[in-house]
């Protein structure tokens, strides 16, 4: 959002164009990821409303499992959670409207069907035993009905030692935690599929009849309104252990399975309008125990499964428009009886299963997105070293910069994404470049400092989107350009470093929007410009790298040092240094809380290296390097959690290359090349999820061209969830309410069998416009057209993008105002303990959304002003705050004081 450059002599050389060769469409790929803690198959996998995935039960190398693991897409890691009360496989798992997960039935560790049912509460991380099934069963199906109840149908059991196929069905009511028997099916069956149709009825297809030892071709429809079943058209091929997936056109695609003469390649389509089945294209490989997933682009992927020669690595993609199957690439490992869960970011998580040499703990991600760039309306005034800001109304403001004449500009322009055009706005009061632009919680934009045509300026002005006018707002204490500006949790703006003339600054000041004045705060430990800053989730500010021309050794002019600003007492403390000295790099806060730095320049030239900062340890570690070394580029955190690095200067000059960083794998992959090579441009994430790249510099000078980067999910607008109304302003600790359409989606989008993993429910993501902090807000209830969240906490005040994901498809984001109105009360201590590493941890309660810091001392006689500022406090759950002191390991008695920020 902020692009500030101060050009020293090194960068005044002529830059040649480096046009990256256009790349063809990127093939979908399977990428290995962090493994499960326990190898397992015939488990369940459930996407939670907080964006994580719950894997439960199954069979491991030592037998049936009660163990549970949570996958975090932001980190690509699994974390063990509280186990179920009953070890089980062949069970079902269903997400309820309140965000809890219902696990029902299955086969227990004595190889006996069970009637036990448990509910997982993601907020508490605990399992609660609920009402038991009327009939113990396994290999059944479970379907969330439109009324919020759950239909369980069929399955297998045993009577006096003989296996039977069940025709019974029952309905679970979350309100009463009870099961009620409903009408029985005409045919007992297990290994069948259940598909929720657009009319609210449930299609049961195929399965196996133990009594007649045969696969079934019959199909039935359940009507929740009457609680009755009726027969419908029969499958062309009898089958069990197949999949059934509702397509966007309303038809149901059935694939593979095991028929009466072996495994099947056949697929067929059910038309609810005619109640008839018709053949679809054949699979290249016969398979059963495979998953099928509706992708955001409307196609269906089947991956792996069990074939005639064992577990399969092949994947195939079905196109409903042509009824043709094509290769979907190859898994890293052959697997069957695994799960496939579509994540909110559009990627498919494949977990566990059975391989050809044993059970698997390995995990893979399938990614079909193909990023592309398209030209959009160009700026009226060519410019670089300008700023761009997303306004509360969704319009983008471009301000200042260097024009074609080489002079600082005072012009402003507005981009409307609905028309793809820029329009002129009122001019700034002061011509400026290399300044900062900050969207304030009051909706105005703070334009501060920068350089005019006679040097650095201390002027400050406010742009008011409501009137389109700019007004002066006091002056900076120090004139500065190429500084950083960071909006703090308290609503003030921290302006740090930069340069004025030949002087590089240590000076730091705070702008207060309430008074319109600036006050000095603690100085940086190292004067720097060309550095970067980011607000951390604990409220501190990380500053890293930059340039400082002091000393006699030019190599040392580039900085690797980093430091942290604590708003509690206005001081800076050194933290771990980067492995590489760099300036004109980027800093991006990732959804997992770590900070990515990428590229930059030092005495050796442009850099391809990248590093990750971990606030928990204060250290940097190397991660995968860029494919193209670059500096003066942009880095944008996308809604899918990846980071787009675009343009910049490389070894051959200005580049049009772009690449994506994946935090789950720690690697960069090239994506669609920019239409125009550029550096010192601006990048803005729009409400549509696309990135606007505007202006910049090439070898010919300033450019006005603009383009849009599309992450490339390829979804149809007809399948996109829509937000109509949303709570704004939203007070921290309050609930966010959304009304809209298709918040349940057009299809469950999964297998339809016992390992079903639907994604047809809303997952709400909030992303701060200024800091980039991202979190998922779980529901207390949702329906097709409404969503009510749990209390909102953890985001800084200001403006935030609210996006709903359904079936991996994002809505157009709404911009909401987050207001921190929490007034802390006296702290209530919950517990304190010594951790395994010897550090001290304590937890206390207070009002949700409170902001706290901790001071420490070994001498109680000292005044509070002389106590040591330790760090911020994390709100681990609403109203529950945690602090850890790693310095408490020296055995010296320490005293602590908690104070609000």
N, C-alpha and C positions, 0 to 999 in steps of 0.2 A: 504494500500500500504506500510505502514511502520509498522514494528513489532519489537519493541525494548524493551528488558527486562533486568533489572539489578537485579540479584538474591540476596536477603538478606537472613538471617538465616531462616526466617519463611518458605521459599520455598525450603529449602534443604532437607526436609523430603522425605522419599520414598513415591511415589504416586502409589496407586493401580488403576487398570483398572476399569472403570465404563462403561460397554458396554450397551448402551441403547437398549432395545428390538426392533428388526425391526418392523416397522409399516406397516400395509397393505395399499393399495392404499386409499388415502383420498377421501371421497365422496365430490362431488361438494356441495357447501353450499351457502345459501342466508344469507347475513349479513345486519342488519339494519345500516343505515347511517344517516348523518345530514338531517333533513327534509327540504322540500321546505318552502319558506316563505308563500306561498299561496297554499291551497288545490286546485287541478284542474284535469280535465279530458278532453279528446279530444283536448289536446294541441299538440305541436310538440317539438321534441328534436333533436338538431343538434350538432354533434361533430365538434368543431372548430379546425383549424390547430394549434392553440396554446395549444391543449390538453384539453381545457375546453369544457363544454357542455352548449349550449344555449337552454333554455326552454322558449317557447313563447305562450301566449294566452291560449285558452281553456275556460272552464266554471268553475267558482268558486262558492262558497256558496252564493255570492251576484249577480251572473249572469256572463255574458261574460267578459273575461279578456283582457286587453291590456298589462298587466304586463309581465315583462320579468325577468328571473333569470339566473345567470351563476353559474355552478357547477365547482369547482376546485378539481380534483381528488387528488392533492397533499395534500390538507387540509381536504377534505371530507366535504366541506361547500358550501353553496349557498350564492350568493351576488345579491341583486336586481340591475337591470340595467335600462337604459332609456326605458320607455314603448313604445310600438308601437303607431302609430297615430290612429289606428283603433282596437277596441276590437273585437276579432274574435275566432271562433272555426271552426272545419271541414276545416281548411285551409291546405296549404302545406308549407314546408320549405326546401329549396334546397341550398346546399353549392356550390358556383360558383368557377371557377378556380382561381380567384383572392383572395379567402379566405373570401369573403363576403357571406351573407345569404339572399336568395330571398324568401320572404314570399308572397304568392299569394292567393287571394280570401278568401273564407270561408263564414261563416254566422256571421253577425254583431250583435250588442246588440239589434237591433230591430227585430231579427230573420229573417233577409232578406239577401239573397245572395249579396255579394259585389264583385265589380271588382277591388277594390283597391289593390295595390301592394306596398310593402316596402322592402328596402334593409338594412340589418344591417351590419355596419362596425365595426368589433371587435377592430381595432386599435383605432378608435375614440370613440367607445362605443355608437354610435348614429345610429338612423334610418333615412333613406332618402326615401322620396316618389319617386317612379319611374313610368314609363308608366303603365297605367291601362290595365287590361285584355279587350279583345274585347267583351267577354261575362262574365257577373257576374256568379259565380258558387261556389258550395261547395261540399264536399265529392268527389272531383276530384282526379286525380293523377298528380304528377310532376316527370319528369325523366330528369336527366342531360345526354345529348347526348354526344357522343365522340367528337363532334366538339365544345363543351363548351356551346352550346345553351340548353335551357330547354323546353321540351315538356310538355304541360298541356293538359289533355284529359278528356272528359266526365264531370261528376258531375251532380248536381241537381240544379234546379232553379224553378221559378214559373212564370206562364203567366196568368194574370187576376185572380190571387188567386189560380190557380190550379198548383200542382207540376208537373214538367216534368223531364225526364232524358235526358241529353244533349248528342248529338253525335258529337258536334263540338270539335275541337282541335286547339291549337295555340302554337306558338313557340316564346320564349323570347330570344332576342339577347343582351347579356350584353354590347356589344360594342356600341350599339345605344340606349339601354334602351327601346326598343320598342318590342311590340308583333305583330306577323303576323299570320293571320289565315292560317291554312293548311287544307288539305283534311279532310272531316268529316268521322267519323267511320260509318260502316254499321248499327250499333246498338247504340241507346242512352242508357247510363248506368251510374250508380253511385254506390259507394261501391264496385267497382271492384279493380283489381290489375294491376300494370304496372311493367314489369320486363325487364331490359336492357340485351339483349342476347350477347354472345361473338361476334356475327357477326355484332353488332351495331344496330340491329333492336330492336323494343320494342314490347313485348308480352302483350296484354291487355286480361285479362281473367275474365269471370263471371261478377257479378254486379247485379243491380236491375233495372227493367224496370217499371217505375211508371204507364205508360199507360196500360200495360197488367197485372199490379200488380203481377209480378212473378220474381223469381230469374232466372238468365241467365246461360246457359251452353256454350254459344258461346264465341269464342276467335278470336282476330284479331292481325295482325302484322303491325307495322308502320315502313316504310323504310325512314330514314332521307335523303338518297341520292335522292329519287324521291318525297318525301313528300306525299306518297300515302299509303293507307291501303289495306290489303288483308285478307280475311278470312283464318283461319287455323283450325285444328282439334278442335272439341268441347270437353269440359270437360265431364267426365263420370257423374258427379253430378252437376246440377245447384246450384249456391251458390253466396252469397254476404257476405260482412264483414269477408272475409277469409284472408289468407296470401299467398304470392307467393315468394319463395326464390330460387335464382339460386345456384345450387350446384357446387362444383368443377369439377364434371364430365360433366358439360354443360347442365344438365337437370334442369327442374324447378319443385320444390316441392310446391304443393298447399295443405294447411291444413285447416280443419274445415270450419267455416262460418255457414250461415243460408241458408238452402235449401227450397224448396217448401213444405216440410213436417216437418220442424223444424230444430233445430241445428244438426250439422253433426260431426260424428267421422271420416268420410272418409278422406283420403288423396290420392293424385294422382300425377303422374309425367308426365311432358311434355318433349318430345324428339324433339328438333329442327331439327334433321336429318330426322325424319319420319313425323313430324307434328302430332304425335299421343299422346294421353293421356292413361296411364295405371295405374291401382290401385296400391297404395303402402299400407303399413301396416296401420291399423286403430288406431286412438288415443284411449286411454283408456277412455277419457272423452270428450263428445261433447262440443264444445266451439266456440264462436265468439268474436270479438273485443279483440283478443289476439295478442301479438307480436310474431314474429318468427325471430330468429337470427342465422346466420351462425357463429359458433364458430371457433376459430383458428384451432381446431383439425379436421375440416371438417364436424362435426355433426351439427344438427339444434336443437335449444332449443325453445320450445313454453312454455310460462310461464303465468299462470293466464288466464284471459278472462272471458266471461260471459257464464255460463252454464245453465242447466235446473233448477237449484235451486239457482241461483244468481251468484255473482262474485266468482271466483275460486282461490284457493291457490295452486293447483297442477301444476306441471311442468313436461314436457315430453321431451325426447331426441330421435331424429331420427338418425339412422346410415345408411348412403347411401349404405354401403357395404352389409348390410344384409336386408335392407328395414324393419327393426324392430324398434318399439318404446319401450323405457324403461323409468322407472320413473326418473325424474330429481330432485327429492326432493320436498320440500314444501316451498312456500313463507311464510314470517313472517305474511303477511296480504293478505287475498283474495283481488283481484283487477282486474278490467277490464277497457278498454279504456285508458290504461296507455301507456307509451313509454318505449322502450328498446334500449339502445345505447351502442354499443360495444366500450370500451375505448382502447386507445393505449396499455395499460398494460394487455389487454386480458380479463379484467373483464367486466361484463355486468351490466349497470346501469339501474335499473327499477325505474321509477319516477311517482308518483301521481296515478291517476285513480279513479275509483269508487269502494268503498267497499260495504259491506252489511249493513253498518250503516251510510253511507254518503260518501262524497268525501274525498280523501286522500291527505295529504301532505307528507306522509312517503315515504322513499326511501330505496331501497335494492340493494345490490351488489351480483351478482352471480359469483362464482369463480370455474372454473373447473380444474385449474392447479394442478398437482400432482408432487412435486419436488422429484427428485431422484439423487442418486450418483452412478457413475460408475468409476471403476479404470482406470487409464491411466498410461503411462510410468512413472516409478519411477526415482527419482534422482540417479545419479551415486554415489553421496556422501551423506550419511545420515547426516541430519543437523537440528538444531533448533536455535532459536534466530537469524535467518538470515533475509535478506531482499529480496523482489522480486519487480521487476519493469517492467511494460509494456513499451517496447521500441517503437519508432515511426514506426518501420516496423512490429509491431504486435507480435514480438518475446518477450518472457518473460525472464528476467535476474534474476537468483538467485545468491546471493553473500554472502560469509562468513558464519557466524554462528558457532555453537558448533557441532563438529563431534562426531563420536562414541567413540573416544579416550578421550572425555571430553575437548579437546583443541580447541582454536579458529582456524577457518579455513581461508585459503586464496584462496580457490578455487571458481570458478564461473562456472555456467552451463546455458544453453539456452534451453527453451522449445518452440517447434514449434507445435502450435495447429493443423496444417494441417496434421501432422504425429502422434501427440500424444506422441512424444519422446523428451527426453532431450539429448543434446550433450554437450561435454566439451567445455569450453571456456578458454581463457588465465587467469592465476591467477592474483589476486590483488597484488599490491605492498606490502600491509601490511595485515597480518592476523588480522581479526577483527570479533567481535560478538557484539550484542546489539548496533549496529551503526545505522546510518540513510542513506537512499537512496532517492534521489530527482531527478526526471526527469526535466531537465532544458529546457527553451524555445529553446536553441540551439540544442536540441536532445541528449545531453550528460547526463550521470548519475553522480550526485555528491554523492560519498561515503565518509561520514564524521564521524570521531571519533569512538566510540566503545571501546571495550576492547580487547587487545591482550592477550598473555599468561603471561605478566608481569604487567598487569594493564591497566588503561584507556590510550587512545592514543589521541594525538592532530593532527594526520596525516589526510590529505585530498587527495583524488585522484578522477580523472575523468575517467569514462568508455566511450569510443567512439564506438558506435555501428557500425559506418562505417568501422572501422579498427579492432574492437574487442580487442583493447588494452587499458590499463590503464596508465595514466600519473599522476604524483604528481601535486597538485595545492595548494601550500602554506600550511600553518598550521593553525589550530584553535588557538585562543588566549588562550583558556583553554582546556586541555584534558578533555573529557567527554564521558560517555556512558549512555545509557538509557535516552537520551535527546529527544527532538522533533525537527523536521525540517519542516518548512512551506514555500512553495514558495509564495512570495508576488506578488501583482499586478505589482510592478515595476521590477520584474524579479529577485530580490535578494532573498536569502534564510535566514530565521530567525531560528537560532539554540538556543534553550532555555533550561536552567536547565540541569538536569542529575547529574551524580556523578563522582568524580574522587577519587579513593581510598575510604576513609571513609568520605570524604567531599561531602556534598550535595550542589549543586550550585544554586546561584541566577543569576549567570552570563549569559548574553545573547549576541550573536554576529550576525552580518550580513555578509553573503558570497556574494560577487559580482562576477558573472560569467564573467563580462567584464574584470576586472582586476585580477581575481583569488586571491583576498585577502579578509581577514576578518577584520571587524572593530567592536569595542564594541558599543553596544547600551544600552538603559535603562535596568536596572536590574529588575528581577521579584520582587514583593513585598514579596513573600515567596519562599525560596529555596525548590526545589521539584524534585523528579524523580519518574518514574512509573506513570507520569501524561500523559495527552493527549492534543493535540492541533488541531484546525481546523480553516481554513480561512473562514471568514464570507463574505457574498455578499457585504458588505459595505467596504471591504478591511482590516478590523481589524482582529486580530487573537485572538481567545478564547483559553485560557489554563485552564484546570480544574483538580482538584484532585491531586493525587500523594502521596508521602511519604516524611516525614521530621522528622528525629529522634531527633530533638532538644527538650529540656524540660524534665521534670521528669515523666510525665504521658504518658505511652505508648499508651493509647487510643487516645491521640492527635497527635500521629505520622502520622496517616492517615489524609489526608486533605480533607475538603469539599469545600474549598475556590476556587474561580475562578477569573481570571483577564483578561483584554483586552489590547492587544498591538496595539497602533495607529502608523502606519508608518509615519504619518504626522510629528510627533515630537519625535518619538522614545521613548515613555513613556508607562508605564503600569498603569492601573487604576483598582481598585477592582470593581467587579460586583457581582451580587447575588451569594450566596453560595448554593451548592447542599444540599438537605435534608440529604444526607448520605455521610459520609467520605468514600473515595474509591481510590484504585490504581489498576493498571493492568485492568482497565475497558476499554471501547471503547467510542469514540466520533464519531458521524456520522452526517454530514450535510444533512438534509432532503430536498426534493424538495420544501417544503413550507417555507424554510428559517430558520426553527427551528433546534436545535441540540439535538440529542438523545444520552444520556449516558446510558450504560447498564452494569450490572454486576460489577465485580471487587472484591476486597478483603479488609477487615479491621480487626480489632482485634476480631470481631465476626465470622470471617471466610468468605467463599465465599458468594457472594451476588446475589440475584435474582431481586433486585429492579432496576427500570429504571426511568429516569427523562428527561424532555424536557426543554431546555433553549430557551427562546424567546428573540432575540436580541432587539426587539422593547421595551421591558419592563425591560430587564436585570434581569429577574427572572427565577427560575426553578420551574417546577410543576411535581408532580408524574404522571407517566403514567403506563399502564399495566406492571406487572412484568413478568420476564422470567419464563418459566415453569421449567427450570433447572438452579439453581444458578451456576455461572461460572466466572472464571477470566483467564487471559492469553489466551483468546479466540480471534476470529476475528469477525469483523462486516463489511459486504459488502453491499453497496447500489446497488440494482439491477435495471435494466432498467425499471421495472414495478413500481418503487418507494418504494418497500418493502426493508427491511433490513434483511440480512441473518446473524444470529449469529451462529457460528459453533465451536464445540469442546471446548477446555479449561479444566480447573480443577474445579470440583464441590465438594460437601461434601463427595463423595465416591471416589474421585480421578479423573484421566483423563477420559473424557467422549467422546463418539462418537455422542452425540445428536446434533441436529441442529434445529433451529426454526426461524420463520419469524415474523418480526414486521410490522404491517400494520398501517401507520400513519393516515389513515382515520378512523380507529376504535380504535386506541390506544391499540391494543392487540397483543399478541404473540401466534402463533400456531406452534406446532411441525411439522416438515417436514421430508423428508427422512433422515434416520440416515447415518452418515459417514461410509464408509467402514472400516476406521481405526480410533480408538480413538487417539486423539492428542491434545497437547497444545503447545504454543510457535511456532506454525506453521505459514504459510503465506497464504494469500488468495488474488487472483487477478481476477478481472473481465476481461474476454476475449472479443474479438471483436464479438464472436458468442453469447454473452449474458450469457454464462456459467461461472461458477466460478471455478478457479483452486486452489485447496487446496494442498499444498505441504509441505513435511517435517514435523517437529515438534518433540515432545518428548512424550514418553510413559513411563510406569514404567520400561521398559527395556532399556531406553536411547534414543538416537537419532534414528529417522526413516527416510527412504528415500521414502516411499510410497507417491504417489500422486493420486488425484482423481478429477473428474469433477462433480460439482453440476449443474443440469439442472432444471430451474424453472418449466418445465413440461407443456408447452403450447400444445405440441403434434402436431404441425403443420407439413404438408408435405412440402418438399423442393420445390415441384412444385408450391406451392402457395406463396412462399417467395419473397418479393421484392428484387431486386438486385441493388446495386450501382456499376456503372462501372467507372465513373470519378467524381471527386469532387474538388471544389476549395480549394487549399492549396498551400501556406499559405493564410489565410483569415485575412484581416485587419479589426479590429473592426470598425464598421460603414459601412463596405462593404457588398455586397450581395454574398451569397453562391449559386453556381450553381451545380446541380447534373444531370448527365445522368445515365440512368439505364433501367431496365425493370420491368414490372408489378407494376409500381408506382401508377396505378389505381386499381390494384387488379383484381381478377378473377371473382368477384361478388359484387354487391351492398351489399349483405349480410344481408338484412333486410326484412321487411314485404311486400313491394311493394304497400301498400295502402296509404291512406292520412296521416297516422302517421308514414310513412316510416322514417327510421333513418340510412341511408347508412354510411358505413365506408370504402368505396373503393377508398380512396384518401390518398395521402402521408401526414403523420404527422412527422415532422423532429425534433428529439431530439438531443441536444448537451450536452455532459457530460464531464467535465474537468477530465483528468486522475489524476491530483495531488490533487485538492481540492474536487472533487466530485460534484461541483456545476452543476446543471442541469437546462436547460431551453428548451422551444420549440420555434422554429424559424418559423414564419408564412410565407406563400408564397406571391408573387405578381402574380405568374402564375405557373401552373403545367399541366402536361399531362401524358399520359401513360408511356413515357420514359424520361421525364425531369421535373425538379423542379428548380425554381428560387426564392430565399428567399427575404424577406424584409431585411433592414439593420441589421447586427448582432451587438448586444451590450450586455453588462452585464456579460461577461465571462472574467476571468483572462487570461492573455497571457500564452501560453504554448500549450500542446497537448491535443486534445479533441476527444472523440468518437462521430461520427456523425452516427445516426441510423434512418432509415426511417421505420415507422410503417404503414402498410396497412391492414385493416380488423383485427387489433389486432395482426398481425404477424410482428415481427421485421426483418429487413434485418441484414445481417452481417455488423457490424459497420466498417466505414472507419475512420482512424486516420488522423486528420487534424491539422495543426499548426495555432494557433491563435496569431496574431501579433498586439500588441497595438502600433499604429503609431500616435495616436491622440496627437496633440500639442495644448493645451488649449489656448484660446484667452481671451480677457477681458470679464468678466462676464456681462451679460445683465439681469437685474432684471425683472421678469414678474409680481410677486405680493408678498405681505406679508400680513398675517392676523393672528388674534388671534383665536385659536380653542376653542371648547366648554369647554375643560378642563383647559383653561387659558394658554396653551403653545403657543409659537410663531412658525409659519411656514412660510417659504418663498421659492419661486421657481425662478430659473434663467435658462437661456439658455446658451449653449456653444456647442462646437463640440461634436458629438456623441462619446461615449466611453471615455470621459474625466474622470479623477480620481481627486476628490476634497476632502478637509477637511475644517472644519470651526473652527475658533478661536473666543473666546468671551472675553469681558472685560466690567467692569463698569467704568473704568478709562482710558480715551483716552490718558492721559499723559504717560502711561506705554509703554515701548518698546514692540515690537511685541513678543520678546522672553519671555516676562512675561505674555502674554495673556494666557487664559485657553483653552486647546484643548478640544473641545466639542464632536465632533463625525464626522464620515464620512457622505457622501452625497449619496442619492439614485438617480439613473437615472430612472425616472418613465416612460419615453418614450424617443425615440432617440433624444438626444440634449436637453431634458427637465430634470432638476435636482431639487430635493426637499430636504430641510433640516427642521427638527423639533427640537425645543429646549424646552424640558419639564421643564427646570430649570427657564424658563422666567416667571413663575407664581408668583414670589414673589413681583412683582410690581416695582422692581428696574430697572432703565434705563440701557439697555445693548447695546453694540456695537459689530458688527460682522465683521470678515474678512474671505473671501473665498480664499483659496490658493490651487494650484494643488499639487498632491502628487508626 
